[in-house]
Amino acid sequence: MQPYENFAAVLRQRVSDSCVTSLIEGCEAARRLLVLVWPHLGDFDPLEYAWWLQRERDRLLAEGIMVRAVAIGDRAAGQKFCEYTGFPAEWLFVDPKAELHQQLGLYAGLSWKLPGFGAAQNAYLNLVLMCGGLGSPGTLREVLRGYTGDRAAPQLIGDEDIVRAKPLPALSGKTFRVAGGNGFQRPFELATLRLRNMGEVLGNWRTYVPDARYLTQRGGTFLFDANGELVYEHRDRGILGFSATMDRPLAFLETTKLSDRKR
């Protein structure tokens, strides 16, 4: 079964109204359809991905790109996620047992099992190892990029913005200008946003992660044209690897648009 058929056939609970329906209901008229299959909602990746989508929301709407996301968790996790990120609840569906991820053959992450450990305990162990880069290529490099900055990436925090990322004091965007300048991702800028996300999740862990057995499961990105043809896909291979171009995670929208024009 092709990915579009998977998404059309699979029924999941929509966070906005708890209705169980097709993931792509109401998307028939979309110029392009972006389907995101996310890990659990307390993971770094969906939190960061949602931030980028919010940043580009006006552009997505102007270009007729409809977005649907399905993540591991329950409706309470989805509601908390949308409240924190601003991601539209009508775009988000939940898959409590990661069944769609398995159907699509997405990377399940490390699956080492220690004698005497339960499924959840092994998942926590494997998650820690993946955060250290084991079975999660690119994770450590991406973590480091958050601290060192990246001149190829855009500026993330405006001068007048205030960022609250406990245990740090509230930081003005001008702080990052002093540290590195303007017009690109400055040192510590991305790391601060990730720290803010971490604080949110750790403070609401049981809500974001109702079932720890799927902590290591990775996700994927699938972009379809108006005819339902797959024009782009990315299958995550590790934590903080939700895009092939992490400096500009949505760059594939531009490259595929150019490809469409050439056909």
C-alpha positions in Angstrom: 0.0 0.0 0.0 1.4 3.4 -1.0 1.7 6.2 1.7 -1.3 8.2 0.4 -3.5 5.2 0.5 -2.3 4.5 4.0 -3.2 7.9 5.2 -6.6 7.9 3.4 -7.5 4.5 4.9 -6.3 5.0 8.5 -8.7 6.3 11.0 -7.4 8.2 14.0 -8.8 10.5 16.7 -8.6 14.2 15.9 -7.5 16.3 18.8 -9.8 19.3 18.1 -13.1 17.4 18.5 -12.2 13.8 19.4 -13.7 12.6 16.2 -12.3 9.4 14.8 -11.8 10.0 11.0 -9.4 9.7 8.1 -6.2 11.6 8.5 -6.7 13.5 5.3 -10.4 14.2 5.5 -11.1 17.6 4.0 -7.8 17.8 2.1 -9.1 16.9 -1.3 -8.8 20.4 -2.7 -5.2 21.0 -1.4 -2.6 22.1 -3.9 -0.2 20.1 -1.8 -0.7 18.0 1.3 2.0 17.8 3.9 1.6 14.7 6.2 3.8 14.5 9.3 4.1 11.3 11.2 5.6 12.3 14.6 7.1 10.5 17.5 5.5 11.0 21.0 4.4 14.5 21.6 7.0 15.1 24.4 9.8 14.4 21.9 12.2 17.2 20.8 11.3 16.7 17.2 7.5 17.4 17.0 8.0 20.4 19.4 10.6 21.9 17.1 8.8 21.0 13.9 5.6 22.6 15.1 7.6 25.8 15.9 8.9 26.0 12.3 5.4 25.3 10.9 4.0 28.1 13.1 6.7 30.4 11.8 5.8 29.6 8.2 2.0 29.3 8.7 1.0 32.3 6.6 3.2 31.0 3.7 1.7 27.5 3.9 -1.8 28.9 3.8 -0.9 31.3 0.9 0.5 28.4 -1.2 -2.4 26.1 -0.5 -0.4 23.6 1.4 -2.6 21.7 3.9 -0.9 20.1 6.9 -1.9 17.0 8.8 0.1 15.4 11.7 -0.3 12.2 13.6 1.7 11.6 16.7 2.1 9.0 19.4 -0.1 9.8 22.4 -3.7 10.4 23.5 -6.0 13.4 23.1 -4.9 14.9 26.4 -1.3 14.9 25.2 -2.4 16.5 21.9 -4.4 19.2 23.6 -1.4 20.1 25.8 0.9 20.1 22.8 -1.4 22.4 20.8 -1.8 24.7 23.8 1.9 25.1 24.2 3.0 25.2 20.6 0.0 26.9 19.0 -0.2 24.1 16.5 -3.8 23.9 15.3 -5.7 21.1 17.0 -7.7 20.4 13.9 -4.5 19.4 12.1 -3.4 17.0 14.7 -4.4 13.3 15.2 -3.1 10.8 17.8 -2.0 7.2 17.5 -1.6 5.7 21.0 0.2 2.6 19.9 2.3 3.9 17.0 0.5 1.5 14.6 0.8 3.9 11.6 4.5 4.3 12.2 4.9 0.5 12.1 2.7 0.2 8.9 5.0 2.8 7.2 8.1 1.0 8.3 9.5 4.0 10.2 12.6 3.6 12.3 11.6 2.3 15.7 14.9 3.4 17.3 17.1 1.3 19.6 15.4 -1.8 20.9 17.9 -3.3 23.3 16.4 -5.3 26.1 18.0 -5.9 29.5 17.0 -8.9 31.5 14.6 -8.0 34.3 13.6 -4.7 32.6 10.0 -4.1 31.5 9.1 -2.6 28.1 8.9 0.9 29.5 12.2 0.6 31.4 14.0 -0.6 28.3 12.5 2.2 26.3 13.9 4.8 28.8 17.3 3.1 28.6 17.3 3.1 24.8 16.2 6.8 24.8 19.1 7.8 26.9 21.5 5.9 24.7 20.0 7.6 21.6 20.3 11.0 23.1 24.0 10.2 23.4 24.1 9.4 19.7 24.0 5.6 19.8 21.6 4.3 17.1 20.8 8.0 16.4 23.1 9.4 13.8 23.5 13.1 13.7 22.0 13.8 17.1 25.2 15.0 18.9 26.1 17.1 15.9 22.7 18.7 15.9 22.8 19.3 19.7 26.2 21.0 19.3 24.8 23.2 16.4 22.3 24.5 18.9 25.1 25.9 21.1 27.6 27.0 18.5 25.2 28.7 16.2 24.9 28.4 12.4 25.5 31.1 9.8 23.6 29.1 7.2 20.4 29.1 9.3 18.1 32.1 9.8 17.8 34.1 13.0 15.3 32.4 15.3 14.6 35.0 18.0 13.8 38.7 17.3 15.4 41.5 19.3 12.2 42.4 21.0 11.2 38.8 21.9 11.4 37.5 25.5 12.3 33.9 26.0 11.6 32.1 29.2 13.5 28.9 29.5 13.8 27.6 33.1 16.1 27.5 35.0 17.5 30.5 33.0 16.2 34.0 33.7 14.0 35.6 31.1 16.2 36.5 28.2 15.7 39.3 25.7 16.4 38.7 22.1 19.0 41.4 22.2 21.1 39.1 24.4 21.8 36.9 21.4 22.7 39.9 19.3 25.4 40.7 21.8 26.6 37.1 21.8 26.8 36.8 18.0 25.2 39.5 15.9 22.1 39.5 13.7 20.6 37.8 10.7 21.6 34.2 11.4 21.3 31.6 14.1 23.4 32.9 16.9 25.3 30.8 19.5 22.9 29.4 22.2 19.9 30.7 20.3 18.5 27.3 19.3 19.7 25.6 22.5 17.7 28.1 24.5 14.5 27.3 22.5 15.2 23.6 23.1 15.7 24.1 26.8 12.3 25.9 26.9 10.7 22.8 25.3 12.5 20.5 27.7 11.2 22.4 30.6 7.6 22.2 29.3 7.8 18.5 28.7 9.5 17.5 32.0 7.0 19.6 33.9 4.1 17.7 32.2 5.7 14.4 31.5 2.8 12.1 32.3 0.5 14.2 30.1 2.9 14.2 27.1 3.9 10.6 27.4 1.0 8.4 28.6 2.8 5.3 27.4 6.6 5.1 27.6 6.9 2.0 25.5 7.2 4.1 22.3 9.8 6.6 23.5 12.3 5.7 20.8 10.0 5.6 17.8 11.0 8.0 15.0 8.7 9.7 12.5 8.6 10.8 8.9 7.6 13.6 6.5 5.5 13.0 3.4 4.5 15.6 0.8 1.9 15.0 -1.9 0.9 17.0 -4.9 -2.7 17.7 -5.9 -3.0 14.3 -7.5 -1.9 12.4 -4.4 1.5 11.6 -5.9 4.3 11.5 -3.4 6.8 14.2 -4.3 9.0 14.2 -1.2 9.6 12.0 1.8 12.0 12.0 4.7 12.3 9.1 7.2 13.9 10.1 10.5 17.0 8.2 11.5 17.5 9.7 14.9 16.6 12.3 17.5 16.7 15.8 16.1 16.8 14.4 12.6 13.3 15.3 11.5 14.7 17.1 8.4 17.5 16.5 5.9 18.3 20.2 6.3 18.0 21.0 10.0 19.3 24.5 9.4 16.2 25.2 7.3 13.8 22.2 8.1 11.1 23.3 5.5 13.5 23.9 2.6 12.1 20.8 0.8 8.9 22.8 0.2 10.9 25.2 -2.1 12.8 22.5 -3.9 9.7 20.4 -4.6 7.8 23.5 -5.8 10.6 24.1 -8.4 10.5 20.4 -9.4 6.7 20.6 -10.0 7.2 23.6 -12.3 9.7 21.7 -14.4 7.3 18.8 -15.1 
